[in-house]
């Protein structure tokens, strides 16, 4: 074979390989919008990054605090009952358990020795100080779009905190997932390591919303399914996924399985307060995202997020029917499954009806209303089971929400029965969850 043919063959192989990488990688987070993109320095409209106008005169630490809230760092870097940002939160995965790290400025167990370059490398590239590869439980494939200025503002805030000496427990990942060097290959494929580029065909509010949703709040990390390599599959963007045993639902503009039927006010209310009348109340990981992050954002930033989310193309989630928005019959003797599930009905009567009512419309607080909520209209009943197991306690802008935990009071058989009763009575499609399913859901969040 001549030298020219060898070069042609090598070029052909390179083209095929590059095409394969692009296919596996899939589209970018906001490629759905089309349009032209420019580097931030060449963008002539209002800068969509940084803090909102209300904080234009804030100190660097105050700006960093706002951006740290927007990036929701506390939720993942705080163990239950532990010090904020001191790490130790367990991420239970099918192949072992990961623990979040200490990001207080402690020099022994935290990030006190991190230089600016070290911090940017971790946030953008998933490489810790000393070259240690981070697992994408740290959402650096989303944070990679964060500007250097915003990332360093977050560092300034974290370094203003009191150092906490707290070493993270040792990870218990199985082979080959315990081989950190593999994350280098994964990052090559799935982390673009590229800062946010505004879309010149979209307005400033849309671009601000894109920056907040995709880079800072990293909504896709929970609401977008993952591909075979556990990277985000943007071909199914925002169609929902399962996180720590909880189901993060479809937030595309699909009217039945997504949020397309929600008004802008409802969507804004849900993001800002974790509750929207007739739509539901956030709990589990979403409740934490609201309480630690979204509740601290300005109304303008919440509105920008809504503007962006409204443009995400509608993609239906096949197993999610349109929610049933009609109250159930007043009498416990009427309605679907009135006598088909006596165990579930008895448990609901004894432990649930006083707050949730037989109609599903709570006479006590709108936070307890079941009618119209996605969780009771989910035939997997995953979130119904989780809320029964773990309960919920949140201080929302609209008042205190409290739901007691029944995980220790009822068996897996009983929890399955009441979950199936609730979805049958108040939802569009009944669930058929079993005690084995409940046991699995218990283990997913343990």
C-alpha positions as CSV (number, residue, x, y, z in Angstrom):
1,X,0.0,0.0,0.0
2,X,1.4,3.4,-1.0
3,X,2.0,6.1,1.6
4,X,-0.9,8.2,0.2
5,X,-3.3,5.3,0.6
6,X,-2.1,4.8,4.2
7,X,-2.7,8.4,5.0
8,X,-6.2,8.2,3.4
9,X,-7.0,5.1,5.5
10,X,-5.8,6.8,8.7
11,X,-7.9,9.8,7.9
12,X,-10.9,7.7,7.2
13,X,-10.5,5.8,10.5
14,X,-10.1,9.1,12.4
15,X,-13.3,10.5,10.8
16,X,-15.2,7.4,11.7
17,X,-13.8,7.4,15.2
18,X,-14.7,11.1,15.7
19,X,-18.2,10.5,14.3
20,X,-18.6,7.6,16.8
21,X,-17.5,9.9,19.7
22,X,-20.0,12.5,18.6
23,X,-22.8,9.9,18.4
24,X,-22.0,8.5,21.8
25,X,-21.7,11.9,23.3
26,X,-25.0,13.1,21.8
27,X,-26.2,16.7,21.7
28,X,-25.3,19.4,24.1
29,X,-27.6,20.6,26.9
30,X,-29.2,23.4,25.0
31,X,-28.5,22.4,21.4
32,X,-32.3,21.9,21.0
33,X,-32.6,25.7,20.7
34,X,-30.4,26.1,17.6
35,X,-29.0,29.5,16.9
36,X,-25.5,30.9,17.0
37,X,-23.4,30.9,20.0
38,X,-20.5,33.3,21.0
39,X,-18.0,33.3,23.7
40,X,-19.1,35.4,26.6
41,X,-16.6,38.2,25.9
42,X,-18.2,38.7,22.4
43,X,-21.7,38.8,23.7
44,X,-23.1,42.3,23.4
45,X,-26.3,41.9,25.5
46,X,-26.7,41.8,29.3
47,X,-24.2,39.3,30.8
48,X,-26.3,36.2,31.7
49,X,-23.7,34.9,34.2
50,X,-22.8,36.1,37.7
51,X,-25.2,37.4,40.3
52,X,-28.5,39.2,39.5
53,X,-28.8,43.0,39.4
54,X,-29.9,43.1,43.1
55,X,-26.5,42.0,44.1
56,X,-24.4,44.2,41.8
57,X,-22.9,46.1,44.7
58,X,-22.5,43.1,47.0
59,X,-19.1,42.0,48.4
60,X,-17.2,39.2,46.8
61,X,-18.2,36.8,49.6
62,X,-21.9,37.8,49.3
63,X,-21.8,37.2,45.6
64,X,-20.1,33.9,46.3
65,X,-22.8,32.9,48.8
66,X,-25.6,33.6,46.3
67,X,-23.8,31.6,43.6
68,X,-23.1,28.7,46.0
69,X,-26.8,28.6,46.8
70,X,-27.6,28.6,43.1
71,X,-25.2,25.7,42.5
72,X,-26.8,23.8,45.4
73,X,-23.5,22.8,46.9
74,X,-24.8,22.3,50.4
75,X,-27.3,19.6,49.6
76,X,-24.7,17.1,48.4
77,X,-21.8,18.2,50.7
78,X,-23.7,17.9,54.0
79,X,-24.5,14.6,55.7
80,X,-27.7,14.2,57.6
81,X,-27.0,15.8,61.0
82,X,-23.6,16.9,59.9
83,X,-21.9,20.3,59.6
84,X,-22.8,22.2,56.4
85,X,-20.4,21.6,53.6
86,X,-18.3,19.1,55.6
87,X,-19.2,16.2,53.3
88,X,-20.0,12.6,54.2
89,X,-23.3,12.3,52.4
90,X,-23.7,8.8,51.0
91,X,-24.6,8.2,47.3
92,X,-26.0,4.7,47.1
93,X,-25.3,3.3,43.6
94,X,-25.9,-0.1,42.1
95,X,-22.2,-0.8,42.2
96,X,-21.3,0.6,45.7
97,X,-21.5,3.8,47.7
98,X,-19.8,7.1,47.2
99,X,-19.4,9.7,49.9
100,X,-19.3,13.5,49.3
101,X,-16.1,15.3,50.3
102,X,-15.5,18.1,52.8
103,X,-15.5,21.5,51.0
104,X,-14.9,23.6,54.1
105,X,-11.4,25.4,54.2
106,X,-9.9,22.8,56.6
107,X,-6.4,22.1,55.4
108,X,-6.3,18.5,56.4
109,X,-9.7,17.1,55.3
110,X,-11.2,19.9,53.3
111,X,-10.1,22.2,50.5
112,X,-8.1,24.7,52.5
113,X,-5.0,24.0,50.4
114,X,-6.7,24.5,47.1
115,X,-5.4,27.2,44.9
116,X,-7.6,29.0,42.4
117,X,-6.3,26.7,39.7
118,X,-7.0,23.6,41.8
119,X,-10.5,24.7,42.4
120,X,-11.2,25.5,38.8
121,X,-9.8,22.2,37.8
122,X,-12.1,20.4,40.1
123,X,-15.2,22.3,39.1
124,X,-14.6,22.3,35.4
125,X,-12.6,19.2,34.7
126,X,-13.4,16.9,37.6
127,X,-9.8,16.7,38.7
128,X,-9.0,17.2,42.4
129,X,-5.9,18.6,43.9
130,X,-3.0,16.3,43.1
131,X,-4.6,14.9,40.0
132,X,-7.2,12.7,41.6
133,X,-10.1,12.1,39.2
134,X,-13.5,12.9,40.6
135,X,-16.6,10.8,40.0
136,X,-19.5,12.6,38.2
137,X,-21.5,12.4,41.4
138,X,-19.8,15.8,41.5
139,X,-21.7,17.3,38.6
140,X,-18.7,18.8,36.8
141,X,-20.1,18.0,33.4
142,X,-22.7,20.6,34.2
143,X,-20.5,22.9,36.2
144,X,-18.0,23.0,33.4
145,X,-20.2,25.7,31.8
146,X,-19.7,27.9,34.9
147,X,-17.5,30.9,34.4
148,X,-14.2,31.2,36.1
149,X,-15.4,34.3,37.9
150,X,-18.4,32.6,39.3
151,X,-16.5,29.5,40.3
152,X,-13.9,31.6,42.1
153,X,-16.7,33.6,43.8
154,X,-18.0,30.3,45.2
155,X,-14.4,29.5,46.4
156,X,-14.3,32.8,48.1
157,X,-17.5,32.1,50.0
158,X,-16.4,28.6,51.0
159,X,-13.1,29.9,52.2
160,X,-15.0,32.4,54.4
161,X,-16.6,29.5,56.3
162,X,-15.3,28.0,59.5
163,X,-13.0,25.0,58.8
164,X,-14.4,21.7,59.8
165,X,-12.2,18.7,60.3
166,X,-14.2,15.8,58.8
167,X,-12.7,13.1,56.7
168,X,-15.2,11.5,54.3
169,X,-15.8,7.8,54.8
170,X,-14.1,5.5,52.3
171,X,-15.9,4.7,49.1
172,X,-17.1,1.1,48.6
173,X,-17.2,0.8,44.9
174,X,-16.9,-2.5,43.1
175,X,-14.3,-3.2,40.4
176,X,-13.9,-1.7,37.8
177,X,-15.8,1.4,39.1
178,X,-13.2,1.8,41.8
179,X,-10.6,2.6,39.2
180,X,-10.5,6.4,39.1
181,X,-8.2,6.6,36.1
182,X,-11.2,5.4,34.0
183,X,-12.8,8.8,34.7
184,X,-10.2,10.3,32.4
185,X,-11.7,8.4,29.5
186,X,-15.2,9.1,30.6
187,X,-14.5,12.8,30.9
188,X,-12.9,12.9,27.4
189,X,-16.1,11.5,26.0
190,X,-18.7,13.3,28.1
191,X,-17.2,16.5,29.7
192,X,-16.8,19.2,27.1
193,X,-14.8,21.3,29.5
194,X,-16.2,24.5,27.9
195,X,-17.6,27.6,29.5
196,X,-21.1,28.9,28.9
197,X,-21.7,30.5,25.5
198,X,-24.8,32.7,25.1
199,X,-27.2,32.1,22.2
200,X,-27.4,35.3,20.1
201,X,-30.8,34.3,18.7
202,X,-32.3,34.2,22.2
203,X,-33.0,37.0,24.6
204,X,-31.1,37.9,27.8
205,X,-33.7,36.3,30.1
206,X,-33.5,33.0,28.1
207,X,-29.7,33.0,28.3
208,X,-29.8,33.8,32.0
209,X,-32.3,30.9,32.5
210,X,-30.1,28.6,30.4
211,X,-27.1,29.4,32.6
212,X,-29.0,28.9,35.8
213,X,-30.8,25.7,34.7
214,X,-27.9,24.0,32.9
215,X,-24.7,25.2,34.7
216,X,-25.6,26.4,38.1
217,X,-28.6,24.4,39.3
218,X,-27.6,21.5,37.1
219,X,-31.2,20.3,36.8
220,X,-30.3,17.8,34.1
221,X,-28.3,15.7,36.6
222,X,-31.5,14.5,38.2
223,X,-34.1,15.1,35.5
224,X,-32.3,13.6,32.4
225,X,-31.9,9.9,31.9
226,X,-28.4,8.5,31.5
227,X,-27.0,6.5,28.6
228,X,-25.1,3.1,28.7
229,X,-22.0,4.9,30.0
230,X,-24.0,6.7,32.8
231,X,-23.6,10.1,31.1
232,X,-26.6,12.4,30.5
233,X,-28.6,11.4,27.4
234,X,-29.8,14.8,26.0
235,X,-31.7,13.0,23.3
236,X,-34.2,12.4,26.2
237,X,-33.6,15.7,27.9
238,X,-35.5,16.4,31.0
239,X,-37.8,13.3,30.6
240,X,-37.1,12.2,34.1
241,X,-34.9,9.7,35.9
242,X,-34.5,7.9,39.3
243,X,-32.3,9.4,41.9
244,X,-31.6,7.7,45.3
245,X,-34.8,5.8,45.1
246,X,-36.9,8.9,44.3
247,X,-38.3,9.6,40.8
248,X,-37.3,13.0,39.3
249,X,-40.2,13.6,37.0
250,X,-40.5,14.9,33.4
251,X,-40.0,18.7,33.2
252,X,-40.3,19.1,29.5
253,X,-43.2,21.0,28.0
254,X,-45.2,17.8,27.4
255,X,-48.7,18.5,28.7
256,X,-49.5,15.1,30.1
257,X,-46.3,13.7,31.6
258,X,-44.3,17.0,31.8
259,X,-45.1,20.5,33.0
260,X,-46.6,21.8,29.7
261,X,-50.0,22.2,31.3
262,X,-48.6,24.2,34.2
263,X,-49.0,28.0,34.1
264,X,-45.8,30.1,34.4
265,X,-47.0,31.2,37.8
266,X,-47.4,27.6,39.0
267,X,-44.0,26.6,37.7
268,X,-42.4,29.7,39.3
269,X,-44.2,29.0,42.6
270,X,-43.0,25.4,42.6
271,X,-39.4,26.4,42.0
272,X,-39.3,29.2,44.5
273,X,-41.3,27.6,47.3
274,X,-41.4,23.9,46.5
275,X,-45.2,23.9,46.2
276,X,-47.8,24.8,43.7
277,X,-51.5,24.5,44.4
278,X,-53.0,21.6,42.5
279,X,-49.6,20.4,41.3
280,X,-47.9,19.1,44.4
281,X,-45.3,19.8,47.0
282,X,-41.6,19.1,46.6
283,X,-40.1,16.4,48.9
284,X,-37.0,14.2,48.9
285,X,-34.1,15.4,46.8
286,X,-36.3,18.0,45.1
287,X,-37.4,19.4,48.4
288,X,-33.7,19.7,49.4
289,X,-32.9,21.5,46.1
290,X,-35.6,24.0,46.9
291,X,-34.7,24.5,50.5
292,X,-30.9,24.7,50.0
293,X,-30.9,26.5,46.6
294,X,-33.9,27.7,44.7
295,X,-35.7,29.4,47.6
296,X,-32.7,31.7,47.9
297,X,-32.8,32.9,44.3
298,X,-34.4,36.2,43.3
299,X,-37.8,36.3,41.6
300,X,-36.0,37.5,38.4
301,X,-33.8,34.5,38.4
302,X,-36.7,32.1,39.0
303,X,-38.6,33.8,36.1
304,X,-35.5,33.3,33.9
305,X,-35.5,29.6,34.7
306,X,-39.2,29.3,33.8
307,X,-38.5,31.2,30.5
308,X,-35.8,28.7,29.6
309,X,-37.7,25.6,30.7
310,X,-40.7,26.6,28.6
311,X,-38.6,26.2,25.5
312,X,-37.4,22.7,26.2
313,X,-39.2,20.5,23.5
314,X,-42.0,18.3,24.7
315,X,-41.0,14.6,25.1
316,X,-43.6,12.2,26.6
317,X,-42.7,9.8,29.3
318,X,-44.6,6.7,28.2
319,X,-45.6,5.4,31.7
320,X,-46.9,8.7,33.1
321,X,-50.5,9.5,32.4
322,X,-52.0,13.0,32.7
323,X,-52.7,13.7,36.4
324,X,-56.2,13.3,37.6
325,X,-57.2,16.7,38.9
326,X,-60.7,15.8,40.2
327,X,-61.2,15.2,43.9
328,X,-62.2,11.6,44.9
329,X,-65.7,11.0,46.4
330,X,-66.3,12.3,49.9
331,X,-67.3,8.9,51.3
332,X,-64.7,6.2,51.9
333,X,-67.2,3.7,50.6
334,X,-67.2,5.2,47.1
335,X,-64.6,5.5,44.4
336,X,-62.1,3.2,42.8
337,X,-60.9,0.2,44.8
338,X,-63.3,1.0,47.7
339,X,-63.3,-2.6,48.6
340,X,-60.6,-4.2,46.5
341,X,-57.8,-3.3,48.8
342,X,-59.1,-3.5,52.4
343,X,-55.6,-3.5,54.0
344,X,-54.6,-0.3,52.1
345,X,-57.9,1.3,52.8
346,X,-57.6,0.5,56.6
347,X,-54.2,2.0,56.8
348,X,-55.2,5.1,54.9
349,X,-58.2,5.5,57.2
350,X,-56.1,5.2,60.3
351,X,-53.0,7.1,59.4
352,X,-53.7,9.3,56.4
353,X,-57.3,10.4,55.9
354,X,-57.3,13.0,58.8
355,X,-54.7,15.1,56.9
356,X,-55.2,14.2,53.3
357,X,-59.0,13.6,53.4
358,X,-61.0,11.0,51.5
359,X,-61.3,13.5,48.6
360,X,-57.5,14.0,48.4
361,X,-58.1,17.7,49.1
362,X,-56.6,18.5,52.5
363,X,-58.8,20.5,54.9
364,X,-55.7,21.4,56.9
365,X,-53.0,22.6,54.5
366,X,-52.6,22.7,50.7
367,X,-49.2,21.0,51.2
368,X,-51.1,17.8,52.1
369,X,-53.5,17.9,49.1
370,X,-53.0,14.8,46.9
371,X,-55.4,15.7,44.1
372,X,-53.5,16.5,40.9
373,X,-50.0,15.7,42.2
374,X,-47.6,13.8,40.0
375,X,-46.6,11.3,42.7
376,X,-50.1,9.8,43.1
377,X,-50.4,9.7,39.3
378,X,-47.3,7.7,38.9
379,X,-48.0,4.0,38.4
380,X,-44.6,3.1,39.9
381,X,-45.7,4.7,43.2
382,X,-42.0,5.2,43.9
383,X,-42.3,8.7,45.5
384,X,-45.5,7.8,47.4
385,X,-43.6,4.9,49.0
386,X,-40.6,7.2,49.8
387,X,-42.7,9.9,51.4
388,X,-44.5,7.2,53.5
389,X,-41.1,5.7,54.5
390,X,-39.2,8.9,55.3
391,X,-41.8,11.5,55.8
392,X,-41.0,15.2,55.1
393,X,-40.3,18.3,57.1
394,X,-39.8,21.6,55.3
395,X,-40.0,25.2,56.3
396,X,-41.4,26.8,53.1
397,X,-42.2,30.4,52.3
398,X,-45.8,29.5,52.6
399,X,-45.5,27.8,56.0
400,X,-44.2,24.6,57.6
401,X,-44.8,21.3,55.9
402,X,-44.7,18.2,58.1
403,X,-45.4,14.6,57.2
404,X,-44.5,11.9,59.8
405,X,-42.3,9.0,58.7
406,X,-44.0,5.6,58.8
407,X,-41.1,3.5,57.7
408,X,-40.7,1.9,61.1
409,X,-44.4,1.7,61.9
410,X,-45.5,-0.3,58.9
411,X,-44.1,-3.4,57.1
412,X,-43.2,-3.5,53.5
413,X,-46.5,-5.4,52.8
414,X,-48.5,-2.7,54.5
415,X,-46.7,0.2,52.8
416,X,-47.2,-1.4,49.4
417,X,-50.9,-1.8,50.2
418,X,-51.5,1.8,51.2
419,X,-49.4,3.1,48.2
420,X,-51.5,1.1,45.8
421,X,-54.7,2.3,47.5
422,X,-53.6,6.0,47.2
423,X,-52.7,5.7,43.5
424,X,-55.9,3.9,42.8
425,X,-58.2,6.3,44.7
426,X,-56.5,9.6,43.7
427,X,-54.5,8.9,40.5
428,X,-55.2,8.3,36.8
429,X,-53.7,4.8,36.8
430,X,-53.3,2.5,39.8
431,X,-50.0,1.1,40.9
432,X,-49.3,-2.6,41.6
433,X,-46.2,-2.2,43.8
434,X,-45.2,-5.2,45.9
435,X,-43.5,-5.6,49.2
436,X,-40.3,-6.5,47.4
437,X,-40.4,-3.2,45.5
438,X,-40.8,-1.4,48.9
439,X,-37.8,-3.2,50.3
440,X,-35.8,-2.2,47.3
441,X,-36.8,1.4,47.7
442,X,-35.8,1.3,51.4
443,X,-32.4,0.1,50.4
444,X,-31.9,2.7,47.7
445,X,-31.9,5.5,50.3
446,X,-30.3,3.7,53.2
